[in-house]
């Protein structure tokens, strides 16, 4: 099996179709289809179910994908090892929580790009649980997630200290306990968001049940709906400060055990060589120790 064929297979699996994979790989569709067919014939199995233009991975395909990710990662490590002390280059896939990407990353990414212009930065955002799986499954090289992270197979580097605050509409009264927002709708990111879990736990510990939970894809949508009186939300204070959004909502302090949270930069412990990743970690210039 050629590594180039495996990269094509992996891209088709991730994109769900030949057209999208070809565009991402900058190849013609016929070449992608032909290489995929050749790979299937050499293995004697069908890697995808064809459903119109959609490609649904088969059980055999899923098994090969796990090996493919490991093989490609090893190949990338080998290239890194051979580069020696040369400047970091190639692709660095970064995962980040939506709010961290908005409030914390722009300055870091800008400085990193100026220092290492040969590194191609790719950013993917999502909730903490999604990002942890993305790192473990080799979908991203590093990720910025909320502590605690109980995964011994990951290196953890503390990079930011966040203060979470409760948001209500501007006409809402003071909030000192969950009872003050009883029966309100919780507005947050999709399941797997650590901030959302903290808010749900705060409600539960106060013996209060929300009316419902509404999920959103962006923090701007959440804050806009809070301002419109649709419900309450939890958000890092830094996001409001950076985007000057505090005027549209009322901000309430939370107990320290709920409000204080560290953002961790994590990556796989078993990947020792990755120049771009190591340079990115160093860009945070934190005195904290890796764990």
Phi, psi and omega in degrees: 000130178274143179299325180296322178292322179293323177295321177296313178303314181298319181293319177298319179298319181287323184272339178079016180181157181289319182301310181294320180295318180298318179296318180292323181273354183059044177236163175282151184299322182297325179292317179298313180299316182295316181294324179293317178297318178299320179294317179296318180294321180292330180269340181075025179222161173266125182269341182220149165270127178271122178228088187065234178270354180275143179242111181258122186293139180273175177298317176297321179296319179296323178295316179294324182299321179298317178291322181301314181299321179291318180295316180293324178295318178297321178297318178296320178298318180299319178297317179300316182298324182285340180288337180063235185267012180293160182299144177303140179208181181084196185265138172237115181265117185248129172256145181206147169298148183305312183292323178294319178298325182282316189262331189250327191281328186308314181295316180297313182295321179297314180294320180297317181296321179294325182280325183231071184295344180278355179269126179269109184272130177236125184247132176233131181247153180176177178287165185305312183300318178298317183291322178299317178294325179296321177292312182297328181265013177066023178280327175228158182273324179218160177211147175258113186228169180269139175286157002276150177242109183258064180227099183297341180280359180247138168281140181235132178234113178294130183234329180222147170253121182251149170247118178270142179231158177267137180246134171228175175292160188295340182269355182290146178286179179300148178238117178243348179204166178302333180299333181287346177234027180301142177065014173273158177280136174272128179251125183198183176283174184294168181306140184107355178277123182292327178294318177299319178299321179297317179294318178298320179294321178299318175299311184297318180292336176271004179069028184242140176249132176289158178296318178192174176238125178249132184258143180226161182265341182226152179290331177298320179294320179298310182296321178298320180287327173298314181299329180278000177086017183282339182169198182238159183211162174245137186209147173298135181300328183297327179297315180296321180294313183293320185263003179052050183256355185296337182289338184272349182223171173257133185255130182238133177289151179240160176303149184303323182292343176261321190280326187271125180210143176264143170263130183248140169266124184234151173204166183293132180291331186276000176256096188280324185255114173196093187300315182295318178298315182294323177293323179294317178299319180293336181295340180281344174049047180264142178278354184290154179275148173287145180236000000 
